[in-house]
Amino acid sequence: LLERVKMQLASFLEDPQYHDQHSLHMEIIKTFGRVGPNAEPKFRDEFVLPNLHKLANSNNQQAIDTKRLDIAIQLFEAYSALSCCCILFLYPIDPRSHHH
């Protein structure tokens, strides 16, 4: 399933006709926010995060404030969802720090 999702999203992201498709970008970012936290780390690190970064960069070029804000909020939500799962991997809890 993830491979299929990955291929479909990659084709959208690379197709020039979709580069200024605001609603498509919104949906892709929402999808990343939903699948990212449950995805395997490799998929998340090598596909989801780099593509969120590309979308964030292209959003910075967006001239229309309302569209830029929409995407920024969506990106924030996706990154927030992803950061929850990444923090768990980055900061393992030291079992010695628990007081019994």
Contact map, one row per residue, 1 for C-alpha under 8 A:
1111100000000000000000000000000000000000000000000000000000000000000000000000000000000000000000000000
1111110000000000000000000000000000000010000000000000000000000000000000000000000000000000000000000000
1111111000000000000000000000000000000000000000000000000000000000000000000000000000000000000000000000
1111111100000000000000000000000000000000000000000000000000000000000000000000000000000000000000000000
1111111110000000000000000000000000000000000000000000000000000000000000000000000000000000000000000000
0111111111000000000000000000000000000000000000100000000000000000000000000000000000000000000000000000
0011111111100000000000000000000000000000000000000000000000000000000000000000000000000000000000000000
0001111111110000000000000000000000000000000000000000000000000000000000000000000000000000000000000000
0000111111111000000000000001000000000000000000000000000000000000000000000000000000000000000000000000
0000011111111100000000000000000000000000000000000000000000000000000000000000000000000000000000000000
0000001111111110000000000000000000000000000000000000000000000000000000000000000000000000000000000000
0000000111111110010000000000000000000000000000000000000000000000000000000000000000000000000000000000
0000000011111111011000000000000000000000000000000000000000000000000000000000000000000000000000000000
0000000001111111010000000000000000000000000000000000000000000000000000000000000000000000000000000000
0000000000111111111000000000000000000000000000000000000000000000000000000000000000000000000000000000
0000000000001111111000000000000000000000000000000000000000000000000000000000000000000000000000000000
0000000000000011111110000000000000000000000000000000000000000000000000000000000000000000000000000000
0000000000011111111110010000000000000000000000000000000000000000000000000000000000000000000000000000
0000000000001011111110000000000000000000000000000000000000000000000000000000000000000000000000000000
0000000000000000111111000000000000000000000000000000000000000000000000000000000000000000000000000000
0000000000000000111111111000000000000000000000000000000000000000000000000000000000000000000000000000
0000000000000000000111111100000000000000000000000000000000000000001000000000000000000000000000000000
0000000000000000000011111110000000000000000000000000000000000000000000000000000000000000000000000000
0000000000000000010011111111000000000000000000000000000000000000000000000000000000000000000000000000
0000000000000000000011111111100000000000000000000000001000000000000000100000000000000000000000000000
0000000000000000000001111111110000000000000000000000000000000000000001100100000000000000000000000000
0000000000000000000000111111111000000000000000000000000000000000000000000000000000000000000000000000
0000000010000000000000011111111100000000000000000000000000000000000000000000000000000000000000000000
0000000000000000000000001111111110000000000000000001000000000000000000000110010000000000000000000000
0000000000000000000000000111111111000000000000000000000000000000000000000100010000000000000000000000
0000000000000000000000000011111111110000000000000000000000000000000000000000000000000000000000000000
0000000000000000000000000001111111110000000000010001000000000000000000000000010000000000000000000000
0000000000000000000000000000111111111000000000000000000000000000000000000000111011000000000000000000
0000000000000000000000000000011111111100000000000000000000000000000000000000010010000000000000000000
0000000000000000000000000000001111111110000000000000000000000000000000000000000000000000000000000000
0000000000000000000000000000001111111110000100010000000000000000000000000000000011000000000000000000
0000000000000000000000000000000011111110000100000000000000000000000000000000000011011000000000000000
0000000000000000000000000000000001111111000000000000000000000000000000000000000000000000000000000000
0100000000000000000000000000000000111111101100000000000000000000000000000000000000000000000000000000
0000000000000000000000000000000000000111111100000000000000000000000000000000000000000000000000000000
0000000000000000000000000000000000000011111110000000000000000000000000000000000000000000000000000000
0000000000000000000000000000000000000001111111100000000000000000000000000000000000000000000000000000
0000000000000000000000000000000000000011111111110000000000000000000000000000000000000000000000000000
0000000000000000000000000000000000011011111111111000000000000000000000000000000000000000000000000000
0000000000000000000000000000000000000000111111111100000000000000000000000000000000000000000000000000
0000000000000000000000000000000000000000011111111100000000000000000000000000000000000000000000000000
0000010000000000000000000000000000000000011111111110000000000000000000000000000000000000000000000000
0000000000000000000000000000000100010000001111111111000000000000000000000000000000000000000000000000
0000000000000000000000000000000000000000000111111111100000000000000000000000000000000000000000000000
0000000000000000000000000000000000000000000011111111110000000000000000000000000000000000000000000000
0000000000000000000000000000000000000000000000111111111000000000000000000000000000000000000000000000
0000000000000000000000000000100100000000000000011111111100000000000000000010000000000000000000000000
0000000000000000000000000000000000000000000000001111111110000000000000000000000000000000000000000000
0000000000000000000000000000000000000000000000000111111111000000000000000000000000000000000000000000
0000000000000000000000001000000000000000000000000011111111100000000000000000000000000000000000000000
0000000000000000000000000000000000000000000000000001111111110000000000110010000000000000000000000000
0000000000000000000000000000000000000000000000000000111111111000000000000000000000000000000000000000
0000000000000000000000000000000000000000000000000000011111111100000000000000000000000000000000000000
0000000000000000000000000000000000000000000000000000001111111100000100110000000000000000000000000000
0000000000000000000000000000000000000000000000000000000111111100000100000000000000000000000000000000
0000000000000000000000000000000000000000000000000000000011111110000000000000000000000000000000000000
0000000000000000000000000000000000000000000000000000000001111111101100000000000000000000000000000000
0000000000000000000000000000000000000000000000000000000000001111100100000000000000000000000000000000
0000000000000000000000000000000000000000000000000000000000000111111100000000000000000000000000000000
0000000000000000000000000000000000000000000000000000000000000111111110000000000000000000000000000000
0000000000000000000000000000000000000000000000000000000000000001111111000000000000000000000000000000
0000000000000000000001000000000000000000000000000000000000000101111111100000000000000000000000000000
0000000000000000000000000000000000000000000000000000000000110111111111110000000000000000000000000000
0000000000000000000000000000000000000000000000000000000000000000111111111000000000000000000000000000
0000000000000000000000000100000000000000000000000000000000000000011111111100000000000000000000000000
0000000000000000000000001100000000000000000000000000000100100000001111111110000000000000000000000000
0000000000000000000000000000000000000000000000000000000100100000000111111111000000000000000000000000
0000000000000000000000000000000000000000000000000000000000000000000011111111100000000000000000000000
0000000000000000000000000100110000000000000000000000000000000000000001111111110000000000000000000000
0000000000000000000000000000100000000000000000000001000100000000000000111111111000000000000000000000
0000000000000000000000000000000000000000000000000000000000000000000000011111111100000000000000000000
0000000000000000000000000000000010000000000000000000000000000000000000001111111110000000000000000000
0000000000000000000000000000110111000000000000000000000000000000000000000111111111000000000000000000
0000000000000000000000000000000010000000000000000000000000000000000000000011111111100000000000000000
0000000000000000000000000000000000000000000000000000000000000000000000000001111111110000000000000000
0000000000000000000000000000000011011000000000000000000000000000000000000000111111111000000000000000
0000000000000000000000000000000010011000000000000000000000000000000000000000011111111100000000000000
0000000000000000000000000000000000000000000000000000000000000000000000000000001111111110000000000000
0000000000000000000000000000000000001000000000000000000000000000000000000000000111111111000000000000
0000000000000000000000000000000000001000000000000000000000000000000000000000000011111111100000000000
0000000000000000000000000000000000000000000000000000000000000000000000000000000001111111110000000000
0000000000000000000000000000000000000000000000000000000000000000000000000000000000111111111000000000
0000000000000000000000000000000000000000000000000000000000000000000000000000000000011111111100000000
0000000000000000000000000000000000000000000000000000000000000000000000000000000000001111111100000000
0000000000000000000000000000000000000000000000000000000000000000000000000000000000000111111100000000
0000000000000000000000000000000000000000000000000000000000000000000000000000000000000011111110000000
0000000000000000000000000000000000000000000000000000000000000000000000000000000000000001111111000000
0000000000000000000000000000000000000000000000000000000000000000000000000000000000000000001111101000
0000000000000000000000000000000000000000000000000000000000000000000000000000000000000000000111111100
0000000000000000000000000000000000000000000000000000000000000000000000000000000000000000000011111100
0000000000000000000000000000000000000000000000000000000000000000000000000000000000000000000001111110
0000000000000000000000000000000000000000000000000000000000000000000000000000000000000000000011111110
0000000000000000000000000000000000000000000000000000000000000000000000000000000000000000000001111111
0000000000000000000000000000000000000000000000000000000000000000000000000000000000000000000000011111
0000000000000000000000000000000000000000000000000000000000000000000000000000000000000000000000000111
